[in-house]
């Protein structure tokens, strides 16, 4: 995952010196803690790249969890980035094999800003991965109702894709059965 422009700036000392005031005017007082959010994304990226070393992956996920936990303890749901903070916490939970904790984080993101499509899409995708097609559909439907107009076509497309995949027979259903005669 490419780091968002905010984090690219924040994690580069010279760039932050040039752009700090601009970012602070956009983010507000939460800019003080933003480097912890950025480091959580760095640790997520590292964990995703650890395909063979389980201990290193767990260490990176624990570090990511600590960084995003720091941010969540010190910011409010009124922060413009609050949904992203909870989405990040949810992604860490997914990577750690804790899908129900991720559902809780994604749901929190949808409650904080119901018109933020990214939250609904993440929740729907997670439900789909968990084999919970009905909940995946409901998340997309709720997101579609709340989404700004410019995102509605995309949300409808995702809903149609989900429905198309749900109506396709599963590989197990079409696999040849062994002859038991």
Secondary structure, DSSP 8 states (H G I E B T S, - for coil): ----HHHHHHTSHHHHHHHHHHHHHHHGGGGGGHHHHHHHHHHHHHHHH-SS-HHHHHHHHHHHHHHHHHHHHHS-TTSTTHHHHHHHHHHHHHHTT-HHHHHHHHHHHHHH-TT-HHHHHHHHHHHHHTT-HHHHHHHHHHHHHHS-HHHHHHHHHHHHHHHHHHHS--HHHHS------
